[in-house]
Amino acid sequence: MSTHELARLTADVVAFAWRDGSWHVLMVQRRWDPYRGQWALPGGHVDVEESFRDAA
């Protein structure tokens, strides 16, 4: 068993909307530790043979 971590690519999304005279950004609350319940940009790991666009 290896003790080395593998590097994982991620794809995150920044989605803006102009509404009621101001900018808004889409955020999600994390469902898993670490940082469960904290606000974050939506996104996640890119699976093998998955494009960044599909992952996003």
PyMOL Python script that loads the backbone (N, CA, C, O; Angstrom):
from pymol import cmd

cmd.read_pdbstr("""\
ATOM      1  N   MET A   1       0.846  -1.184   0.000  1.00  0.00           N
ATOM      2  CA  MET A   1       0.000   0.000   0.000  1.00  0.00           C
ATOM      3  C   MET A   1       0.888   1.244   0.000  1.00  0.00           C
ATOM      4  O   MET A   1       1.831   1.345   0.785  1.00  0.00           O
ATOM      5  N   SER A   2       0.583   2.168  -0.871  1.00  0.00           N
ATOM      6  CA  SER A   2       1.362   3.393  -1.005  1.00  0.00           C
ATOM      7  C   SER A   2       0.913   4.419   0.032  1.00  0.00           C
ATOM      8  O   SER A   2      -0.266   4.497   0.377  1.00  0.00           O
ATOM      9  N   THR A   3       1.862   5.197   0.518  1.00  0.00           N
ATOM     10  CA  THR A   3       1.541   6.273   1.455  1.00  0.00           C
ATOM     11  C   THR A   3       1.496   7.622   0.757  1.00  0.00           C
ATOM     12  O   THR A   3       1.338   8.656   1.405  1.00  0.00           O
ATOM     13  N   HIS A   4       1.637   7.613  -0.584  1.00  0.00           N
ATOM     14  CA  HIS A   4       1.640   8.861  -1.347  1.00  0.00           C
ATOM     15  C   HIS A   4       0.225   9.188  -1.829  1.00  0.00           C
ATOM     16  O   HIS A   4      -0.529   8.308  -2.247  1.00  0.00           O
ATOM     17  N   GLU A   5      -0.108  10.464  -1.761  1.00  0.00           N
ATOM     18  CA  GLU A   5      -1.402  10.904  -2.284  1.00  0.00           C
ATOM     19  C   GLU A   5      -1.291  11.143  -3.774  1.00  0.00           C
ATOM     20  O   GLU A   5      -0.252  11.585  -4.265  1.00  0.00           O
ATOM     21  N   LEU A   6      -2.359  10.852  -4.491  1.00  0.00           N
ATOM     22  CA  LEU A   6      -2.419  11.166  -5.908  1.00  0.00           C
ATOM     23  C   LEU A   6      -2.979  12.567  -6.083  1.00  0.00           C
ATOM     24  O   LEU A   6      -3.869  12.982  -5.341  1.00  0.00           O
ATOM     25  N   ALA A   7      -2.467  13.285  -7.049  1.00  0.00           N
ATOM     26  CA  ALA A   7      -3.023  14.594  -7.375  1.00  0.00           C
ATOM     27  C   ALA A   7      -4.311  14.377  -8.153  1.00  0.00           C
ATOM     28  O   ALA A   7      -4.355  13.528  -9.044  1.00  0.00           O
ATOM     29  N   ARG A   8      -5.354  15.124  -7.837  1.00  0.00           N
ATOM     30  CA  ARG A   8      -6.639  15.004  -8.524  1.00  0.00           C
ATOM     31  C   ARG A   8      -6.987  16.356  -9.138  1.00  0.00           C
ATOM     32  O   ARG A   8      -6.870  17.394  -8.487  1.00  0.00           O
ATOM     33  N   LEU A   9      -7.406  16.331 -10.371  1.00  0.00           N
ATOM     34  CA  LEU A   9      -7.863  17.543 -11.035  1.00  0.00           C
ATOM     35  C   LEU A   9      -9.291  17.830 -10.614  1.00  0.00           C
ATOM     36  O   LEU A   9     -10.083  16.914 -10.391  1.00  0.00           O
ATOM     37  N   THR A  10      -9.610  19.118 -10.506  1.00  0.00           N
ATOM     38  CA  THR A  10     -10.982  19.501 -10.175  1.00  0.00           C
ATOM     39  C   THR A  10     -11.479  20.539 -11.171  1.00  0.00           C
ATOM     40  O   THR A  10     -10.695  21.258 -11.791  1.00  0.00           O
ATOM     41  N   ALA A  11     -12.770  20.599 -11.307  1.00  0.00           N
ATOM     42  CA  ALA A  11     -13.408  21.618 -12.145  1.00  0.00           C
ATOM     43  C   ALA A  11     -14.399  22.366 -11.257  1.00  0.00           C
ATOM     44  O   ALA A  11     -15.328  21.770 -10.712  1.00  0.00           O
ATOM     45  N   ASP A  12     -14.198  23.661 -11.117  1.00  0.00           N
ATOM     46  CA  ASP A  12     -15.099  24.500 -10.335  1.00  0.00           C
ATOM     47  C   ASP A  12     -15.818  25.467 -11.259  1.00  0.00           C
ATOM     48  O   ASP A  12     -15.318  25.811 -12.330  1.00  0.00           O
ATOM     49  N   VAL A  13     -16.982  25.896 -10.838  1.00  0.00           N
ATOM     50  CA  VAL A  13     -17.826  26.770 -11.653  1.00  0.00           C
ATOM     51  C   VAL A  13     -18.054  28.081 -10.909  1.00  0.00           C
ATOM     52  O   VAL A  13     -18.349  28.090  -9.714  1.00  0.00           O
ATOM     53  N   VAL A  14     -17.912  29.183 -11.633  1.00  0.00           N
ATOM     54  CA  VAL A  14     -18.288  30.477 -11.078  1.00  0.00           C
ATOM     55  C   VAL A  14     -19.435  30.991 -11.938  1.00  0.00           C
ATOM     56  O   VAL A  14     -19.240  31.332 -13.105  1.00  0.00           O
ATOM     57  N   ALA A  15     -20.635  31.045 -11.356  1.00  0.00           N
ATOM     58  CA  ALA A  15     -21.829  31.476 -12.086  1.00  0.00           C
ATOM     59  C   ALA A  15     -22.339  32.780 -11.480  1.00  0.00           C
ATOM     60  O   ALA A  15     -22.690  32.837 -10.302  1.00  0.00           O
ATOM     61  N   PHE A  16     -22.375  33.827 -12.306  1.00  0.00           N
ATOM     62  CA  PHE A  16     -22.836  35.147 -11.875  1.00  0.00           C
ATOM     63  C   PHE A  16     -24.214  35.430 -12.469  1.00  0.00           C
ATOM     64  O   PHE A  16     -24.554  34.939 -13.545  1.00  0.00           O
ATOM     65  N   ALA A  17     -24.989  36.223 -11.755  1.00  0.00           N
ATOM     66  CA  ALA A  17     -26.274  36.689 -12.268  1.00  0.00           C
ATOM     67  C   ALA A  17     -26.492  38.128 -11.818  1.00  0.00           C
ATOM     68  O   ALA A  17     -26.182  38.487 -10.682  1.00  0.00           O
ATOM     69  N   TRP A  18     -27.023  38.938 -12.708  1.00  0.00           N
ATOM     70  CA  TRP A  18     -27.381  40.320 -12.384  1.00  0.00           C
ATOM     71  C   TRP A  18     -28.870  40.322 -12.054  1.00  0.00           C
ATOM     72  O   TRP A  18     -29.701  39.979 -12.895  1.00  0.00           O
ATOM     73  N   ARG A  19     -29.197  40.707 -10.835  1.00  0.00           N
ATOM     74  CA  ARG A  19     -30.603  40.677 -10.423  1.00  0.00           C
ATOM     75  C   ARG A  19     -30.868  41.804  -9.439  1.00  0.00           C
ATOM     76  O   ARG A  19     -30.087  42.051  -8.520  1.00  0.00           O
ATOM     77  N   ASP A  20     -31.977  42.474  -9.652  1.00  0.00           N
ATOM     78  CA  ASP A  20     -32.398  43.566  -8.756  1.00  0.00           C
ATOM     79  C   ASP A  20     -31.290  44.595  -8.533  1.00  0.00           C
ATOM     80  O   ASP A  20     -31.128  45.118  -7.431  1.00  0.00           O
ATOM     81  N   GLY A  21     -30.536  44.877  -9.586  1.00  0.00           N
ATOM     82  CA  GLY A  21     -29.525  45.933  -9.523  1.00  0.00           C
ATOM     83  C   GLY A  21     -28.203  45.545  -8.878  1.00  0.00           C
ATOM     84  O   GLY A  21     -27.389  46.422  -8.588  1.00  0.00           O
ATOM     85  N   SER A  22     -27.965  44.261  -8.646  1.00  0.00           N
ATOM     86  CA  SER A  22     -26.674  43.857  -8.087  1.00  0.00           C
ATOM     87  C   SER A  22     -26.279  42.466  -8.592  1.00  0.00           C
ATOM     88  O   SER A  22     -27.114  41.683  -9.046  1.00  0.00           O
ATOM     89  N   TRP A  23     -24.983  42.193  -8.496  1.00  0.00           N
ATOM     90  CA  TRP A  23     -24.450  40.906  -8.923  1.00  0.00           C
ATOM     91  C   TRP A  23     -24.621  39.872  -7.823  1.00  0.00           C
ATOM     92  O   TRP A  23     -24.502  40.187  -6.639  1.00  0.00           O
ATOM     93  N   HIS A  24     -24.898  38.644  -8.216  1.00  0.00           N
ATOM     94  CA  HIS A  24     -24.993  37.508  -7.304  1.00  0.00           C
ATOM     95  C   HIS A  24     -24.103  36.403  -7.847  1.00  0.00           C
ATOM     96  O   HIS A  24     -23.886  36.309  -9.055  1.00  0.00           O
ATOM     97  N   VAL A  25     -23.586  35.564  -6.951  1.00  0.00           N
ATOM     98  CA  VAL A  25     -22.758  34.432  -7.360  1.00  0.00           C
ATOM     99  C   VAL A  25     -23.329  33.157  -6.729  1.00  0.00           C
ATOM    100  O   VAL A  25     -23.748  33.162  -5.572  1.00  0.00           O
ATOM    101  N   LEU A  26     -23.340  32.072  -7.498  1.00  0.00           N
ATOM    102  CA  LEU A  26     -23.856  30.801  -7.024  1.00  0.00           C
ATOM    103  C   LEU A  26     -22.856  30.145  -6.081  1.00  0.00           C
ATOM    104  O   LEU A  26     -21.684  29.989  -6.424  1.00  0.00           O
ATOM    105  N   MET A  27     -23.318  29.761  -4.895  1.00  0.00           N
ATOM    106  CA  MET A  27     -22.496  29.061  -3.911  1.00  0.00           C
ATOM    107  C   MET A  27     -23.269  27.846  -3.410  1.00  0.00           C
ATOM    108  O   MET A  27     -24.499  27.831  -3.444  1.00  0.00           O
ATOM    109  N   VAL A  28     -22.557  26.841  -2.951  1.00  0.00           N
ATOM    110  CA  VAL A  28     -23.182  25.645  -2.381  1.00  0.00           C
ATOM    111  C   VAL A  28     -22.592  25.409  -0.996  1.00  0.00           C
ATOM    112  O   VAL A  28     -21.474  25.834  -0.706  1.00  0.00           O
ATOM    113  N   GLN A  29     -23.353  24.727  -0.144  1.00  0.00           N
ATOM    114  CA  GLN A  29     -22.811  24.346   1.153  1.00  0.00           C
ATOM    115  C   GLN A  29     -22.195  22.957   1.026  1.00  0.00           C
ATOM    116  O   GLN A  29     -22.812  22.032   0.499  1.00  0.00           O
ATOM    117  N   ARG A  30     -20.969  22.833   1.517  1.00  0.00           N
ATOM    118  CA  ARG A  30     -20.258  21.552   1.416  1.00  0.00           C
ATOM    119  C   ARG A  30     -20.986  20.486   2.205  1.00  0.00           C
ATOM    120  O   ARG A  30     -21.444  20.731   3.321  1.00  0.00           O
ATOM    121  N   ARG A  31     -21.095  19.279   1.614  1.00  0.00           N
ATOM    122  CA  ARG A  31     -21.788  18.168   2.269  1.00  0.00           C
ATOM    123  C   ARG A  31     -20.851  17.208   2.984  1.00  0.00           C
ATOM    124  O   ARG A  31     -21.297  16.381   3.779  1.00  0.00           O
ATOM    125  N   TRP A  32     -19.548  17.311   2.705  1.00  0.00           N
ATOM    126  CA  TRP A  32     -18.606  16.364   3.274  1.00  0.00           C
ATOM    127  C   TRP A  32     -17.493  17.078   4.016  1.00  0.00           C
ATOM    128  O   TRP A  32     -17.166  18.233   3.742  1.00  0.00           O
ATOM    129  N   ASP A  33     -16.921  16.348   4.968  1.00  0.00           N
ATOM    130  CA  ASP A  33     -15.742  16.844   5.682  1.00  0.00           C
ATOM    131  C   ASP A  33     -14.545  16.794   4.742  1.00  0.00           C
ATOM    132  O   ASP A  33     -14.567  15.958   3.839  1.00  0.00           O
ATOM    133  N   PRO A  34     -13.526  17.592   4.868  1.00  0.00           N
ATOM    134  CA  PRO A  34     -13.517  18.678   5.834  1.00  0.00           C
ATOM    135  C   PRO A  34     -14.356  19.867   5.344  1.00  0.00           C
ATOM    136  O   PRO A  34     -14.703  19.942   4.166  1.00  0.00           O
ATOM    137  N   TYR A  35     -14.658  20.737   6.200  1.00  0.00           N
ATOM    138  CA  TYR A  35     -15.396  21.972   5.903  1.00  0.00           C
ATOM    139  C   TYR A  35     -16.871  21.743   5.625  1.00  0.00           C
ATOM    140  O   TYR A  35     -17.493  22.554   4.938  1.00  0.00           O
ATOM    141  N   ARG A  36     -17.452  20.666   6.136  1.00  0.00           N
ATOM    142  CA  ARG A  36     -18.888  20.408   5.985  1.00  0.00           C
ATOM    143  C   ARG A  36     -19.668  21.655   6.442  1.00  0.00           C
ATOM    144  O   ARG A  36     -19.374  22.242   7.484  1.00  0.00           O
ATOM    145  N   GLY A  37     -20.662  22.037   5.642  1.00  0.00           N
ATOM    146  CA  GLY A  37     -21.508  23.180   5.979  1.00  0.00           C
ATOM    147  C   GLY A  37     -20.956  24.533   5.558  1.00  0.00           C
ATOM    148  O   GLY A  37     -21.671  25.533   5.615  1.00  0.00           O
ATOM    149  N   GLN A  38     -19.698  24.584   5.136  1.00  0.00           N
ATOM    150  CA  GLN A  38     -19.098  25.849   4.694  1.00  0.00           C
ATOM    151  C   GLN A  38     -19.512  26.144   3.255  1.00  0.00           C
ATOM    152  O   GLN A  38     -19.813  25.227   2.491  1.00  0.00           O
ATOM    153  N   TRP A  39     -19.526  27.413   2.891  1.00  0.00           N
ATOM    154  CA  TRP A  39     -19.888  27.822   1.538  1.00  0.00           C
ATOM    155  C   TRP A  39     -18.709  27.626   0.593  1.00  0.00           C
ATOM    156  O   TRP A  39     -17.560  27.867   0.964  1.00  0.00           O
ATOM    157  N   ALA A  40     -19.001  27.186  -0.635  1.00  0.00           N
ATOM    158  CA  ALA A  40     -17.951  26.932  -1.627  1.00  0.00           C
ATOM    159  C   ALA A  40     -18.518  27.119  -3.030  1.00  0.00           C
ATOM    160  O   ALA A  40     -19.733  27.153  -3.226  1.00  0.00           O
ATOM    161  N   LEU A  41     -17.620  27.239  -3.993  1.00  0.00           N
ATOM    162  CA  LEU A  41     -18.039  27.235  -5.388  1.00  0.00           C
ATOM    163  C   LEU A  41     -18.444  25.819  -5.769  1.00  0.00           C
ATOM    164  O   LEU A  41     -17.834  24.864  -5.288  1.00  0.00           O
ATOM    165  N   PRO A  42     -19.458  25.653  -6.622  1.00  0.00           N
ATOM    166  CA  PRO A  42     -19.816  24.305  -7.046  1.00  0.00           C
ATOM    167  C   PRO A  42     -18.724  23.707  -7.934  1.00  0.00           C
ATOM    168  O   PRO A  42     -18.074  24.414  -8.704  1.00  0.00           O
ATOM    169  N   GLY A  43     -18.541  22.417  -7.814  1.00  0.00           N
ATOM    170  CA  GLY A  43     -17.543  21.731  -8.624  1.00  0.00           C
ATOM    171  C   GLY A  43     -17.132  20.441  -7.963  1.00  0.00           C
ATOM    172  O   GLY A  43     -17.728  20.020  -6.972  1.00  0.00           O
ATOM    173  N   GLY A  44     -16.117  19.815  -8.508  1.00  0.00           N
ATOM    174  CA  GLY A  44     -15.642  18.572  -7.928  1.00  0.00           C
ATOM    175  C   GLY A  44     -14.561  17.943  -8.765  1.00  0.00           C
ATOM    176  O   GLY A  44     -14.051  18.548  -9.708  1.00  0.00           O
ATOM    177  N   HIS A  45     -14.214  16.713  -8.407  1.00  0.00           N
ATOM    178  CA  HIS A  45     -13.142  16.000  -9.097  1.00  0.00           C
ATOM    179  C   HIS A  45     -13.546  15.626 -10.519  1.00  0.00           C
ATOM    180  O   HIS A  45     -14.711  15.347 -10.803  1.00  0.00           O
ATOM    181  N   VAL A  46     -12.553  15.629 -11.403  1.00  0.00           N
ATOM    182  CA  VAL A  46     -12.744  15.216 -12.782  1.00  0.00           C
ATOM    183  C   VAL A  46     -12.447  13.719 -12.857  1.00  0.00           C
ATOM    184  O   VAL A  46     -11.340  13.285 -12.535  1.00  0.00           O
ATOM    185  N   ASP A  47     -13.429  12.937 -13.278  1.00  0.00           N
ATOM    186  CA  ASP A  47     -13.248  11.490 -13.382  1.00  0.00           C
ATOM    187  C   ASP A  47     -12.389  11.137 -14.595  1.00  0.00           C
ATOM    188  O   ASP A  47     -12.242  11.938 -15.518  1.00  0.00           O
ATOM    189  N   VAL A  48     -11.832   9.941 -14.581  1.00  0.00           N
ATOM    190  CA  VAL A  48     -11.034   9.445 -15.703  1.00  0.00           C
ATOM    191  C   VAL A  48     -11.887   9.480 -16.975  1.00  0.00           C
ATOM    192  O   VAL A  48     -13.037   9.043 -16.977  1.00  0.00           O
ATOM    193  N   GLU A  49     -11.313   9.998 -18.036  1.00  0.00           N
ATOM    194  CA  GLU A  49     -11.967  10.121 -19.351  1.00  0.00           C
ATOM    195  C   GLU A  49     -13.166  11.061 -19.348  1.00  0.00           C
ATOM    196  O   GLU A  49     -13.995  10.992 -20.255  1.00  0.00           O
ATOM    197  N   GLU A  50     -13.281  11.927 -18.365  1.00  0.00           N
ATOM    198  CA  GLU A  50     -14.347  12.928 -18.319  1.00  0.00           C
ATOM    199  C   GLU A  50     -13.745  14.274 -18.698  1.00  0.00           C
ATOM    200  O   GLU A  50     -12.634  14.592 -18.274  1.00  0.00           O
ATOM    201  N   SER A  51     -14.455  15.064 -19.485  1.00  0.00           N
ATOM    202  CA  SER A  51     -13.948  16.385 -19.856  1.00  0.00           C
ATOM    203  C   SER A  51     -14.179  17.360 -18.687  1.00  0.00           C
ATOM    204  O   SER A  51     -15.018  17.126 -17.817  1.00  0.00           O
ATOM    205  N   PHE A  52     -13.421  18.443 -18.696  1.00  0.00           N
ATOM    206  CA  PHE A  52     -13.613  19.465 -17.671  1.00  0.00           C
ATOM    207  C   PHE A  52     -15.023  20.056 -17.772  1.00  0.00           C
ATOM    208  O   PHE A  52     -15.663  20.330 -16.757  1.00  0.00           O
ATOM    209  N   ARG A  53     -15.489  20.246 -18.986  1.00  0.00           N
ATOM    210  CA  ARG A  53     -16.837  20.800 -19.188  1.00  0.00           C
ATOM    211  C   ARG A  53     -17.908  19.884 -18.589  1.00  0.00           C
ATOM    212  O   ARG A  53     -18.837  20.352 -17.930  1.00  0.00           O
ATOM    213  N   ASP A  54     -17.771  18.576 -18.823  1.00  0.00           N
ATOM    214  CA  ASP A  54     -18.736  17.636 -18.265  1.00  0.00           C
ATOM    215  C   ASP A  54     -18.648  17.584 -16.739  1.00  0.00           C
ATOM    216  O   ASP A  54     -19.672  17.480 -16.063  1.00  0.00           O
ATOM    217  N   ALA A  55     -17.444  17.656 -16.200  1.00  0.00           N
ATOM    218  CA  ALA A  55     -17.276  17.642 -14.747  1.00  0.00           C
ATOM    219  C   ALA A  55     -17.906  18.879 -14.119  1.00  0.00           C
ATOM    220  O   ALA A  55     -18.527  18.801 -13.058  1.00  0.00           O
ATOM    221  N   ALA A  56     -17.743  20.010 -14.777  1.00  0.00           N
ATOM    222  CA  ALA A  56     -18.322  21.251 -14.249  1.00  0.00           C
ATOM    223  C   ALA A  56     -19.834  21.184 -14.306  1.00  0.00           C
ATOM    224  O   ALA A  56     -20.509  22.132 -13.907  1.00  0.00           O
TER     225      ALA A  56
END
""", "prot")
cmd.dss("prot")
cmd.show_as("cartoon", "prot")
cmd.util.cbc("prot")
cmd.orient("prot")
